[in-house]
Amino acid sequence: MNASSPLISLDHVGKTYASGTTALDGVSADIAQGAFVSLVGPSGCGKSTLLRILAGLISADRGSVAWPATETRPKKLGFVFQEATLMPWASVFDNVRLPLKLKGQSSEQARERVISTLSRVGLADFADAYPRELSGGMRMRVSIARALVTQPPVLLMDEPFAALDEFTRETLDDDLLALWRAQAWTVLFVTHSIYEAVYLSERVLVMGARPGRIVADVAIEAPAERGRTFRESHLYIDQCAAISAKLREAS
């Protein structure tokens, strides 16, 4: 791995669907290894499309997506969707084990990895519970654990906390930051919330309305350890206001 190279390099990436809708046009950005980068923008600006291209779920039809630091897309990428999408008939353990099961690992072979991953998201005591027995925030933790169980170097998150109440959302934001610092992942995080983006990120990429394009790349100034003090600071409020202004300019 070349530490001086970006992990991800987007060069004039574009995507037009069969319906004729152009979701992305001319998206260019470099993402450093270990960065936490958020994408914000209006609905329909291509944020989710861009994540799916990075994950290899769909292909760009213009431009290029390169992985200079690793030469090719890592085989293990974690993807967390807006909905927890858990199997209701399966226990928490079996929901988290699913990626390992698909790789041929038995329950016993996967047990140590699954329990360790559940511990990281604070759910080790709920391995035998079922999704219906969990709160919305706990179900999202299970979804995150399932994305992490393969130990991916890159975590792609598509509005994972959007449906949660503000208290639960803030708690999971703090938990995610703690995990990111501990595990040194590269995180790309899609959100409609400017406040969440500024709180979590080192950089915020502001996207304009369809066709989706990056209209601003904003470095976030914040202490390494964030919390209530940062949320209530003038520094935080001013940066939220600056990104809000960028979004208004692009609309």
C-alpha positions as CSV (number, residue, x, y, z in Angstrom):
1,M,0.0,0.0,0.0
2,N,1.3,3.5,-0.9
3,A,0.5,5.6,2.1
4,S,0.9,8.8,0.0
5,S,-1.8,7.9,-2.4
6,P,-5.5,8.5,-1.8
7,L,-7.5,5.4,-0.9
8,I,-10.3,6.4,-3.4
9,S,-10.0,8.7,-6.4
10,L,-13.1,9.8,-8.2
11,D,-12.5,11.5,-11.6
12,H,-15.5,13.1,-13.4
13,V,-17.8,10.2,-12.4
14,G,-21.2,10.2,-14.1
15,K,-24.2,8.0,-14.0
16,T,-27.4,8.2,-16.2
17,Y,-30.1,5.6,-15.6
18,A,-32.0,3.8,-18.3
19,S,-35.0,6.1,-17.6
20,G,-32.8,9.0,-18.8
21,T,-32.3,10.5,-15.4
22,T,-28.8,11.8,-14.9
23,A,-28.0,11.1,-11.2
24,L,-24.3,12.1,-11.2
25,D,-22.3,14.3,-13.6
26,G,-18.6,15.2,-13.2
27,V,-18.0,14.1,-9.6
28,S,-14.4,14.3,-8.7
29,A,-12.8,13.9,-5.3
30,D,-9.9,12.1,-3.5
31,I,-10.6,10.3,-0.2
32,A,-7.6,9.7,2.1
33,Q,-7.0,6.4,3.9
34,G,-8.6,6.6,7.4
35,A,-10.7,9.7,6.6
36,F,-14.3,10.4,7.8
37,V,-16.1,12.1,5.0
38,S,-19.8,13.0,4.8
39,L,-21.9,13.7,1.8
40,V,-24.7,16.2,2.2
41,G,-27.2,17.5,-0.4
42,P,-30.8,17.7,-1.4
43,S,-32.9,14.6,-2.1
44,G,-32.2,13.1,-5.5
45,C,-28.7,14.6,-5.8
46,G,-27.0,11.2,-6.3
47,K,-25.5,10.7,-2.8
48,S,-26.8,7.1,-2.5
49,T,-25.9,6.4,-6.2
50,L,-22.3,7.4,-5.5
51,L,-22.1,5.1,-2.5
52,R,-23.4,2.2,-4.6
53,I,-20.9,2.9,-7.3
54,L,-18.1,2.8,-4.7
55,A,-19.4,-0.5,-3.3
56,G,-19.5,-2.0,-6.8
57,L,-23.3,-2.5,-6.6
58,I,-23.7,-0.5,-9.8
59,S,-21.3,0.9,-12.4
60,A,-20.5,4.5,-13.4
61,D,-21.0,5.1,-17.1
62,R,-18.6,8.1,-17.3
63,G,-15.4,8.9,-15.6
64,S,-13.4,6.6,-13.4
65,V,-13.3,5.3,-9.8
66,A,-9.8,4.2,-8.8
67,W,-8.3,2.8,-5.5
68,P,-4.7,4.1,-5.8
69,A,-3.5,3.0,-2.3
70,T,-4.7,-0.6,-2.7
71,E,-4.6,-0.8,-6.5
72,T,-8.1,-2.4,-6.6
73,R,-11.3,-2.0,-4.7
74,P,-10.9,-3.8,-1.3
75,K,-12.8,-7.2,-1.3
76,K,-14.3,-6.4,2.1
77,L,-16.4,-3.3,2.2
78,G,-19.0,-2.6,4.9
79,F,-22.3,-1.1,3.7
80,V,-25.0,0.2,6.2
81,F,-28.3,1.1,4.7
82,Q,-30.9,3.6,6.0
83,E,-33.1,0.7,7.1
84,A,-31.7,-2.0,9.4
85,T,-33.0,-4.7,6.9
86,L,-32.7,-7.5,9.5
87,M,-34.1,-11.0,9.1
88,P,-37.0,-11.0,11.6
89,W,-37.0,-14.7,12.0
90,A,-33.3,-14.8,12.9
91,S,-31.6,-14.0,16.2
92,V,-29.2,-11.1,16.5
93,F,-26.3,-13.6,16.4
94,D,-27.5,-15.1,13.1
95,N,-28.2,-11.7,11.6
96,V,-24.7,-10.6,12.3
97,R,-23.2,-13.9,11.2
98,L,-24.9,-13.8,7.8
99,P,-21.8,-12.4,5.8
100,L,-19.6,-15.1,7.4
101,K,-22.3,-17.8,6.7
102,L,-22.2,-16.7,3.0
103,K,-18.5,-17.3,3.1
104,G,-19.1,-20.9,4.3
105,Q,-18.3,-20.4,8.1
106,S,-20.4,-22.5,10.5
107,S,-22.0,-21.0,13.6
108,E,-19.2,-22.3,15.8
109,Q,-16.5,-21.1,13.4
110,A,-18.0,-17.6,13.4
111,R,-19.0,-17.4,17.1
112,E,-15.9,-15.6,18.4
113,R,-15.9,-13.0,15.6
114,V,-19.7,-12.4,15.9
115,I,-19.6,-12.0,19.7
116,S,-16.6,-9.7,19.5
117,T,-18.3,-7.5,16.9
118,L,-21.5,-7.4,19.0
119,S,-19.4,-6.3,22.0
120,R,-18.0,-3.4,19.9
121,V,-21.5,-2.0,19.4
122,G,-22.6,-2.7,22.9
123,L,-24.9,-5.7,22.2
124,A,-23.0,-8.7,23.4
125,D,-25.8,-9.5,25.9
126,F,-28.4,-9.5,23.1
127,A,-27.0,-12.2,20.8
128,D,-30.0,-14.5,21.4
129,A,-32.6,-11.7,21.0
130,Y,-34.8,-11.2,17.9
131,P,-35.2,-7.9,16.0
132,R,-38.8,-7.5,17.3
133,E,-37.4,-7.4,20.8
134,L,-35.1,-4.5,20.1
135,S,-35.5,-0.7,19.9
136,G,-34.8,1.1,16.6
137,G,-31.4,2.2,17.8
138,M,-30.5,-1.3,18.8
139,R,-31.6,-2.7,15.5
140,M,-29.4,-0.2,13.7
141,R,-26.5,-1.3,16.0
142,V,-27.1,-4.9,14.8
143,S,-27.0,-3.7,11.2
144,I,-23.7,-1.9,11.8
145,A,-22.3,-5.0,13.5
146,R,-23.3,-7.1,10.5
147,A,-21.3,-4.6,8.3
148,L,-18.3,-4.8,10.6
149,V,-18.1,-8.6,11.1
150,T,-15.9,-9.1,8.1
151,Q,-13.5,-6.4,9.4
152,P,-13.8,-4.1,6.4
153,P,-11.3,-1.3,5.9
154,V,-14.0,0.9,4.3
155,L,-17.4,1.6,5.8
156,L,-20.1,3.1,3.5
157,M,-23.1,4.4,5.4
158,D,-26.3,5.6,3.7
159,E,-28.3,7.8,6.1
160,P,-28.1,5.0,8.8
161,F,-29.6,7.1,11.6
162,A,-32.2,9.1,9.7
163,A,-35.2,7.3,11.1
164,L,-34.1,7.6,14.8
165,D,-35.1,10.1,17.4
166,E,-32.5,12.9,18.1
167,F,-31.3,11.4,21.4
168,T,-30.7,8.0,19.9
169,R,-29.1,9.6,16.9
170,E,-26.6,11.6,18.9
171,T,-25.7,8.6,21.0
172,L,-25.0,6.5,17.9
173,D,-23.0,9.4,16.3
174,D,-20.8,9.3,19.4
175,D,-20.5,5.5,19.3
176,L,-19.6,5.6,15.6
177,L,-16.9,8.2,16.2
178,A,-15.4,6.1,19.0
179,L,-15.4,3.0,16.7
180,W,-13.8,5.0,13.8
181,R,-11.0,6.3,16.0
182,A,-10.4,2.8,17.5
183,Q,-10.5,0.9,14.2
184,A,-9.0,3.4,11.7
185,W,-11.6,2.8,9.1
186,T,-12.2,5.0,6.1
187,V,-15.9,6.1,6.4
188,L,-18.1,7.7,3.8
189,F,-21.3,8.8,5.4
190,V,-24.4,10.1,3.6
191,T,-26.8,12.3,5.6
192,H,-29.4,15.0,5.1
193,S,-28.4,16.6,8.4
194,I,-25.8,19.3,8.2
195,Y,-25.5,19.2,12.0
196,E,-24.7,15.5,11.9
197,A,-22.2,15.9,9.0
198,V,-20.3,18.7,10.8
199,Y,-20.3,16.8,14.1
200,L,-18.9,13.5,12.6
201,S,-16.6,14.5,9.8
202,E,-13.2,15.7,8.9
203,R,-14.5,16.8,5.5
204,V,-18.0,17.5,4.2
205,L,-18.6,17.2,0.4
206,V,-21.6,19.4,-0.5
207,M,-23.6,18.1,-3.5
208,G,-25.8,20.1,-5.7
209,A,-29.2,19.1,-7.1
210,R,-29.6,16.8,-10.1
211,P,-27.5,16.2,-11.9
212,G,-25.5,15.4,-8.7
213,R,-22.1,17.2,-8.5
214,I,-19.8,18.3,-5.8
215,V,-20.2,22.1,-5.3
216,A,-18.0,22.5,-2.2
217,D,-15.4,20.5,-0.3
218,V,-15.3,21.8,3.3
219,A,-12.6,20.8,5.9
220,I,-14.1,20.7,9.4
221,E,-12.3,22.3,12.2
222,A,-13.1,20.4,15.4
223,P,-11.3,18.8,18.4
224,A,-10.3,15.2,18.2
225,E,-12.6,14.3,21.1
226,R,-16.1,15.7,20.3
227,G,-19.1,15.8,22.5
228,R,-21.7,18.2,24.0
229,T,-19.2,21.0,24.4
230,F,-18.4,21.0,20.7
231,R,-22.1,20.7,19.8
232,E,-22.8,23.9,21.8
233,S,-19.8,25.8,20.6
234,H,-19.8,28.8,18.2
235,L,-17.2,26.9,16.1
236,Y,-19.7,24.1,15.5
237,I,-22.7,26.5,14.8
238,D,-20.6,28.7,12.5
239,Q,-19.5,25.7,10.4
240,C,-23.1,24.4,10.2
241,A,-24.2,27.8,8.9
242,A,-21.4,27.9,6.4
243,I,-22.3,24.5,4.9
244,S,-26.0,25.5,4.9
245,A,-25.1,28.6,2.9
246,K,-23.2,26.4,0.4
247,L,-26.3,24.3,-0.1
248,R,-28.5,27.3,-0.6
249,E,-26.1,28.6,-3.3
250,A,-26.2,25.3,-5.1
251,S,-30.0,25.0,-5.1
